[in-house]
Amino acid sequence: MERQFPNGRKLRIVTGDITKIAVDAIVNAANSALAGGGGVDGAIHRAGGPSIMADLTAYRGCPTGSAVKTSAGRLPARYVFHAVGPVFRGGYQGEPDQLAACYETCLRLAVEHDVATISFPAISTGIYGYPMEPAARIAIGVVARHLETAPTCLREAIFVLFDPSAYEAYRRVLLE
């Protein structure tokens, strides 16, 4: 499914493996220690190889709501943006703002590094427990506003969702 903006930029949602989609930058759902993990993070490190973890040693972690950049190793991309989303604790401890900040930071990194295409997972919706539809509303809202209004080199953002239920939640939000 796709939304095209009057300026020609596109926001797409697809079901699939984020490590197989060729883009300029892949966003990784990382932990604050940047230590590697399961889910999307584990898949990106397995597919990209050890050079990504080697690049992460330059950082001393990453705060929630922010992101850092590394090379992409063997992935079909130039960069990986490692974004640290919030652990969901009911939604009243700043989680919505922290989640929005993850996407905003990645979009800033995209502009800084002349990224034309970027792929995002559903940040914080796995083991961090963020409910899918509210997370989709924040993610799509932030990215759509950027594509629609920001002076940017970014032409296309793709949400790559691992399972059909995540896709359906993002599809419903995109149609709103």
N, C-alpha and C positions, 0 to 999 in steps of 0.2 A: 504494500500500500504506500501511496506517495502523496505528499502535498507540495505543489509547486507555487512559489511566490511570484508576484508580479515582476520582481527584479531578476527572475530566471533561476534563483536558487531553489534547492530541493531538500525536503526532509522525507526520508523513507523509513519504513519499518519492515524488517524481514525476520523470518525464523531461520536460524542456522548457527554455524560455528564462526565466531568472530575472528578466529585465527586464520580463516580461509578467505576472507574478504579483502581484496586489494584496495587499500586506501593510503593516503599520506600518513595518517596518524590513527593508531588504535588506542582507545582508552581502556585501561585496566582498572578493575575494581580491586584496589590494593588495601593492605592493612597499614596502620600508622607506623609500624616498625619497618615497612618495606621488606619484609622477611620472606615473602613468598607464602603461598597458602594453597587452599583448595579452590574449587569453583572456577570462575573465569581467570583468576590470578594464576592458579596452577596450570590451566590450559595454555595461557599465554607464555608462561615460563617454559613449559615442556616444548611447545611448538617453536618458540623463538630461540631457545638454547641458552647456554650459560653466560653469554656476553651481556644479556639483559641484567642478570643478577650482578655481574661484575660492574656494570655501569652504576647500579644502585648503591654500591659501596661509597660513592662520592657524597651520598646524603646521610644525614643522621636522623632518619625517619622523616615523617611528613605529617603535619597536623590535620585533623579532621576538617574537611571542607576545602582542602587544598590539593595540589597535584605537582608532580615533578616529571621531568622528561628524561627518557633514555633513548638509545638506539633501539632498533627493532629486531636485531639479530636475524634469524632466518624467516621472520614473518614477512608477508607481502605488504610492507609499509616502510616508511622512513623512520618513524618515531613510535614510541609507546609513551602515553601520558598516564602515569600511575596516580589515580585519584582515590583519595581516602574519604569514603562516605561515612555517615553517622550510623551508630548502632541505634536501632529504634527502641525507645523507652517510653512509648505512649504518645509521642508527638508533641509534648509540652516542654521539652528541654532543649529547644533550639534546633531540633532535627530538620524541619523543613528548610530553614535558612542554611544549615550546613550542607544539606543535599543540593540546594540551588547553587551554593558556592562551589561545589565540586564541578558542576557543569560550566559555571562561569569561568573558573580558573582554566579549565581545559580549552574553552573558546578563546581566552586570552593567549594561552600558549599557541593555539592554532594561528592566531594573527601574528604573533612574534616570530613564528617559524615558517610563515608563508605556506600554510597547509590549505589545500583546496578541497580535500575530502577527508572526512573523519568518521570513525565508527565508535559507537558507545554501547556498552552492555547496560543492563538495568541495575545501576549502582545501588548498593545497600539492600537489595531485595532478597538476597540469598540468606546466608547465615546471620547477617546483620538484622534481619527480620522486618525491614520496612515493608508495609503493605503495598502490593503491586500497583493498584490503581492510583493512590495518592502519589506514589513515587513517579509514576508515568505522567501524571498531571504536572508535577514540578519539572521533570526532565524535558518533556515536550514544550512546556511553556517557556522555559529559559532558552532552549535551542531555537525554537520558532521565532521568538522575539529577536534573537541575534541575527538569524538568517534574513528576517524581514527588514530590520532597521539598521544594523551596524555596518559601518564602512569596513568591509572585510574581504579577504581573498577567498574565504570559504564559500564553495559553490554547492557542496552537498554534505549533509549529515545523515548517517544511517544508524538507526537503532537495531542492533543485531541481537535478537532474543532467542534464548536457547530452547524454550518450549512453547507449545501452542497456547497455553493459558496466559503466559506473559505477552505473547503476540496479541491475543484477544484484548487484554487490558489496554495495551498501547493503542490498538486499533480503535477501541471505543473512545479513548481520549482524543486521538487525532481527528475523529469525526465530529467532535463537539463543536 
